[in-house]
Amino acid sequence: MSMKTVGMISSYRALDNRGDWLWQQTPNQLGIWGNIQMQALAENPDFLLMYQFDFPQPSLPVPWFKKFRQKQQKSELNLDSLLRSVPKERIIYLLREPPLDEIVSVNTYNYQQAKNCCGYISGPDDFAPTPDYMPAIWYHGNSFRELNEMPPPEKIAPCSWITSGINRTANHNQRLNFLESLQSRGIKFDLYGRNLPLWAKTCGQLGNKWHGMAPYYYNLAIENYADNSWYVSEKLWDSLLAWCLPIYYGGTAADKLLPPGSFLRLPSLDEKGIAYIQEITANPDAWHNAKDKIAEARQIILHKLNLLNWLSDFVGEFS
């Protein structure tokens, strides 16, 4: 089978001109995984991934979320040039953001527009043409080989939480209210993140997520959305790849994808949840008991759930 190139376009600002996107998720050079080579900026790719691409809506104001996650797209955007002459059946649309009430209409519009140019359209919600979880990406700077082969790093602290101060939806505010409750009750954990409220007791921002996870036995992995069976984000993958035992608040997708015992379920974002965190993080026993399951989950994330592996399987169906 000949190697196929996969290009990529996205509305995420941080991915502009990222020629090495996803290259850290393969043990091979230059973005190669199996039968594909991930070349986001390729001029004439064999396949094209539209990764959280927001189609322009000429007559509508820019939604709040675009103001912090992407550049505003002009209505005169030349979509044909972005598609790079890739046939419709070889264009993949993957929507990554959760179906928060505030942006469901935008997600629905994106799905409708994607039908005009994409052969496969998926997202983590029931109204997507093909509902499914988002294949795994992660945000550690470690190489694939290092993550794949490393033993657990030295653990010296009980628990961390990496989050942000975004407060533009009801779900975001629920998370921040829980954070305030945790800190006001004196629960011991280290908080990292950007744009956090002034009242938050924080250890600052991180240049590398690894530094805020690897030294800790436990990590609070709290999704912004927990109300369906599809949505699961890098919060869980990052935590496990750093050999943390995640205390996870989210939907049931994780239960379908990872082995039982590889993460703990935070029951709720209230007093019951606070008591649970306090009990678990009082000692490292739960981490030691789950260490083998964490190791198993890490291999599933790296080799099976990996977005590059998903793309390789998709391309393989055309051979």
Residue pairs with C-beta under 8 A, 6 or more apart in sequence:
1 35
1 316
1 319
3 32
3 35
3 36
3 37
4 35
4 36
4 37
4 46
4 47
4 315
5 36
5 37
5 38
5 39
5 42
5 45
5 46
5 47
6 36
6 37
6 38
6 39
6 42
6 45
6 46
6 47
6 48
6 49
6 311
6 315
7 39
7 40
7 41
7 42
7 45
7 47
7 48
7 49
7 84
7 86
8 15
8 21
8 38
8 40
8 48
8 49
8 50
8 51
9 48
9 49
9 50
9 51
9 53
9 82
10 50
10 51
10 52
10 53
11 52
11 53
11 54
11 66
11 69
11 70
11 71
11 73
12 51
12 52
12 69
12 70
13 69
13 70
13 71
15 21
15 40
15 51
16 71
17 41
18 40
18 41
19 39
19 40
19 41
20 31
21 31
21 38
21 40
22 31
22 38
22 40
22 137
22 307
22 308
23 30
23 31
23 38
24 140
24 141
24 142
24 143
24 144
25 33
25 137
25 138
25 144
25 306
25 307
25 308
26 32
26 33
26 38
26 144
26 308
27 143
27 144
27 145
27 148
30 37
30 39
31 37
31 38
31 39
31 308
32 38
33 306
33 308
33 309
33 311
33 312
34 309
34 312
34 316
35 312
35 315
35 316
35 319
36 47
36 308
36 311
36 312
36 315
38 308
38 311
39 45
42 84
43 84
44 84
44 85
45 84
45 86
46 86
46 90
46 315
47 86
47 90
47 91
47 92
47 311
47 314
47 315
48 83
48 84
48 86
48 90
48 91
48 92
49 92
49 94
49 311
50 91
50 92
50 93
50 94
50 114
50 118
51 94
51 96
52 94
52 95
52 96
52 97
53 93
53 110
54 66
54 70
54 73
54 106
54 110
55 73
55 79
55 109
55 110
55 113
55 114
56 73
56 74
56 75
56 77
57 75
57 106
57 109
58 75
62 72
63 103
63 106
64 102
64 168
65 97
65 102
65 103
65 106
65 168
66 72
68 166
79 117
83 91
83 117
87 119
88 117
88 118
88 119
89 119
90 119
90 318
91 117
91 118
91 119
91 120
92 118
92 119
92 120
92 311
92 314
93 110
93 111
93 114
93 118
93 120
93 121
93 122
94 122
94 123
94 134
94 135
95 107
95 110
95 111
95 121
95 122
95 123
95 124
95 128
96 123
96 124
96 134
97 103
97 107
98 124
98 125
98 223
98 224
98 225
98 231
98 233
99 107
99 123
99 124
99 125
99 127
99 225
99 228
99 231
100 169
100 171
100 224
100 225
101 169
101 170
102 168
102 169
102 170
104 127
107 123
107 125
107 127
108 127
111 121
111 123
111 127
111 128
111 129
114 121
114 129
115 121
115 129
120 130
120 314
121 128
121 129
121 130
122 128
122 129
122 130
122 131
122 132
123 131
123 132
123 134
123 230
124 131
124 132
124 133
124 134
124 228
124 230
124 231
124 232
124 253
125 131
125 228
125 230
125 231
126 228
126 230
131 230
132 230
133 230
133 231
133 232
133 253
133 256
133 257
134 231
134 232
134 233
134 307
135 305
135 306
135 307
135 309
135 310
135 311
136 234
136 237
136 301
136 305
136 306
136 307
137 234
137 237
137 307
138 234
138 237
138 238
138 241
138 301
139 209
139 234
139 238
140 147
140 208
140 209
140 210
140 238
140 241
140 242
141 208
141 209
141 210
142 150
142 210
142 241
144 302
147 241
147 298
147 302
148 299
148 302
150 243
152 243
152 291
152 294
153 214
153 215
153 242
153 243
154 215
155 215
155 216
155 217
155 243
155 284
155 287
156 215
157 190
157 215
157 216
157 217
158 188
158 189
158 216
158 217
158 218
158 281
158 282
158 284
159 188
159 189
159 190
159 216
159 217
159 218
159 219
159 220
159 247
159 277
159 281
160 189
160 190
160 191
160 192
160 212
160 213
160 216
160 218
160 219
160 220
160 244
161 179
161 189
161 190
161 191
161 192
161 193
161 219
161 220
161 222
162 192
162 193
162 206
162 209
162 212
162 213
162 219
162 238
163 175
163 179
163 191
163 192
163 193
163 196
163 220
163 222
164 193
164 194
164 195
164 196
165 176
165 193
165 194
165 195
165 196
165 197
165 200
166 172
166 195
167 173
167 176
167 197
169 224
171 224
171 225
172 224
174 269
175 222
175 224
175 269
176 197
177 269
178 222
178 269
178 270
178 273
179 191
179 200
180 197
180 199
180 200
181 270
181 271
181 274
182 189
182 274
182 277
183 191
183 200
183 201
185 274
185 278
187 274
187 277
187 278
187 281
188 281
189 220
189 277
189 281
190 203
190 212
190 216
191 200
191 201
191 202
191 203
192 202
192 203
192 204
192 205
192 206
192 212
193 202
193 205
193 206
194 205
196 202
203 212
206 212
209 238
209 242
210 242
213 219
213 238
213 239
213 242
213 244
214 242
214 243
214 244
216 242
216 244
217 244
217 245
217 281
217 284
217 287
218 244
218 245
218 246
218 247
218 280
218 281
218 286
218 287
219 239
219 242
219 244
219 245
219 246
219 247
220 246
220 247
220 249
220 266
220 277
221 235
221 236
221 238
221 239
221 246
221 247
221 248
221 249
221 250
221 263
222 235
222 248
222 249
222 250
222 266
222 269
223 231
223 232
223 233
223 235
223 248
223 249
223 250
223 251
225 231
225 250
225 251
226 249
226 250
226 251
227 251
228 251
228 253
229 251
229 252
229 253
229 256
230 251
230 253
231 250
231 251
231 253
232 250
232 251
232 253
232 254
232 257
233 250
235 246
235 248
235 250
236 246
236 248
236 250
236 254
236 258
236 263
237 301
237 305
239 246
239 248
239 263
240 246
240 258
240 262
240 263
240 294
240 297
240 298
240 301
241 298
241 301
241 302
243 294
243 298
244 287
244 294
245 263
245 264
245 286
245 287
245 290
245 294
246 263
246 264
247 263
247 264
247 266
247 276
247 277
247 280
247 281
248 254
248 263
248 264
248 265
248 266
249 265
249 266
249 268
249 269
249 273
254 263
257 300
257 305
258 297
258 300
258 301
259 293
259 296
259 297
259 300
260 293
261 290
261 293
262 290
262 293
262 294
262 296
262 297
263 297
264 280
264 286
264 290
266 273
266 276
266 277
267 273
267 276
280 286
303 309
